[in-house]
Amino acid sequence: MTGRRDGSLMRNSANSIRGSRIAIAIGIGVFIGCVFAFCFPHGIFDPNSQIQAQRNFKNSIQVGSASCESSERVNILKKELFSASEKNSELKKQVRELTEKLRLADQGRDQAQKQFLVLGEQHKAGPFGTVKGLRTNPTVVPDESVNPRLAKILEKVAVRNELIIALANANVKEMLEVWFSNIKKAGITNYLVVALDEDIESFCTSKGVPVYKRDHDEGFDSIARTGGNHAVSGLKFRILREFLQLGYSVLLSDVDIVYLQNPFDHIYRDSDVESMSDGHNNMTAYGYNDVFDEPSMGWSRYAHTMRIWVFNSGFFYIRPTLPSIELLDRVAARLSRENAWDQAVFNEELFYPSHPGYDGLHASRRTMDFYKFMNSKVLFKTVRKDAKLSKLMPVIVHVNYHPDKLPRMKAVVEFYVNGKQDALKPFPDGSEW
Ligand SMILES: *[C@@H]1O[C@H](CO)[C@@H](O)[C@H](O)[C@H]1NC(C)=O
C-alpha cells in the first residue's frame, strides 16, 4: 500500500510538472487559436475541440490529486495520464501546424495586399460563366523624367500612344530600307528607328524616316557598334523599357520584316504581350497536348505534356504595364549574366510557372494569328503552295526562318505588293545550308 502511495505521489509531482508544460502548451494553443478564430472565424481550427481538451486535462489532474483507493483507480489514472500525454503531443503538433499556417497566412496576406494595391476594389464572383480574370493590366503612369528627349520625339511620332520601333546598325542597312519603304507604302506613320550608330542615323534622316539615337551612355556604344547578335538583343530590352516607362505601347520589330498592312488594325491590345509565333499550324502556334509514352509504366504509360512553339521575340506588341516592364528587366538581367539566346530567355520568363525557388512572371499573353503575322516557314512551306491561302494578304511577313533574308524579303514584296505570281517560286522551302 505504502509503495503504491509513494508511487502515486511521485507520479503526482511528475504529473504537476507535466501539467505546467501542458498548461503552457494550452496557453500557446489558445492564443494562436484566438488569432485564427479572429482571422478565420469558420475555418482552419475548431475552438470546441480545444475547450474539450482543456476539460479533459482538468479532470485528469483532479483524479491524480485524489487519494488512491484501489488498483482499479490507479489503472484509471494511468489511462487518463496516457491520454493526457497523447493530447499534449497532439497539441504540440497543432501548435506547430498553426505556426506554419500563420506563416502561410502572412505570406498570403502580403500577396493579397499587393494585389489589392494594384487592382483596387474587391468584387464578388458573379454567376456561372460570367466570371473573367484580368488579362488587361492597368498601364503605368507615364514618367517623362526618364528620358525627356525621347518623350518629345514620341509625342510627335506615336499615334494613340503606340508605335513600331526597330533597332538597327549599319550591318542591316539594306534590309532596313526594305523595312521602312514598305511601312511607308502601307500608310503607317507611327514608327521609329532606334539607330545604333551615326551611319544609320544619317541614313534615316536623309530618307525622312523618324530616327532616334541614344545619347552616349556607358557600355551602350561599344555593344551597339561591335556587339554580336545576342549582345544587341540584350540592349533591345533595356531600350524598350524607357518607351514603356514613358507610357507607350510598343510594337517591337526586327528589320527582316515586310509590312503589307497596318498591324495596329489587327492587334487585340488585351494582353501584356501579344506576339507572333514561330509555329506553323494551329497546334504548334496555339498550343497542344503532346502525349509522352513510357510503355514500362503499363496502365499509366501515357503522360500528357503541354507544348507551344515559342513566341518570336523579333515581333511583339508590349503594353506599358508592370508585368511587361518586369519581363523586360528579367530578360535583360539574365542576358547580362548568361550567354543565352534572347528569344529562349524571353519565352522562359513568359511561360515558366512559379515553383520552389523561383517566382514566375505573371504577364498575360496572346499569340497573334500566324496567317496574318506570318513567319517565313509558313509562307514557303505552306502558303505559297496553297491556292486559297496564297490569295490572303498577310499583315506582315517575317523572314525569320531563312538566312537569305534580303532576297526573300524582296520576293515577298514582288509577290504581295507587285502581284508577281511566281516571285516566290525560285526559293527552296528551307535553307540549303
Ligand atoms: C485552325 O483554327 C481556326 C480557328 O481557330 C479554324 O477555323 C481552322 O479550321 C483550324 N484549322 C485546322 C486545319 O484545324
Ligand as a Chemical Component Dictionary entry (heavy atoms), coordinates in Angstrom:
data_LIG
# 
_chem_comp.id                   LIG 
_chem_comp.type                 NON-POLYMER 
_chem_comp.pdbx_formal_charge   0 
_chem_comp.three_letter_code    LIG 
# 
loop_
_chem_comp_atom.comp_id 
_chem_comp_atom.atom_id 
_chem_comp_atom.alt_atom_id 
_chem_comp_atom.type_symbol 
_chem_comp_atom.charge 
_chem_comp_atom.model_Cartn_x 
_chem_comp_atom.model_Cartn_y 
_chem_comp_atom.model_Cartn_z 
_chem_comp_atom.pdbx_ordinal 
LIG C1 C1 C 0 -7.361  26.348 -87.166 1  
LIG O1 O1 O 0 -8.098  27.178 -86.280 2  
LIG C2 C2 C 0 -9.033  28.005 -86.926 3  
LIG C3 C3 C 0 -9.631  28.948 -85.926 4  
LIG O2 O2 O 0 -9.336  28.611 -84.644 5  
LIG C4 C4 C 0 -10.068 27.159 -87.619 6  
LIG O3 O3 O 0 -11.005 27.969 -88.277 7  
LIG C5 C5 C 0 -9.387  26.236 -88.604 8  
LIG O4 O4 O 0 -10.321 25.371 -89.203 9  
LIG C6 C6 C 0 -8.285  25.438 -87.936 10 
LIG N1 N1 N 0 -7.545  24.739 -88.965 11 
LIG C7 C7 C 0 -7.314  23.451 -88.890 12 
LIG C8 C8 C 0 -6.515  22.868 -90.030 13 
LIG O5 O5 O 0 -7.685  22.754 -87.983 14 
# 
loop_
_chem_comp_bond.comp_id 
_chem_comp_bond.atom_id_1 
_chem_comp_bond.atom_id_2 
_chem_comp_bond.value_order 
_chem_comp_bond.pdbx_ordinal 
LIG C1 O1 SING 1  
LIG C1 C6 SING 2  
LIG O1 C2 SING 3  
LIG C2 C3 SING 4  
LIG C2 C4 SING 5  
LIG C3 O2 SING 6  
LIG C4 O3 SING 7  
LIG C4 C5 SING 8  
LIG C5 O4 SING 9  
LIG C5 C6 SING 10 
LIG C6 N1 SING 11 
LIG N1 C7 SING 12 
LIG C7 C8 SING 13 
LIG C7 O5 DOUB 14 
# 
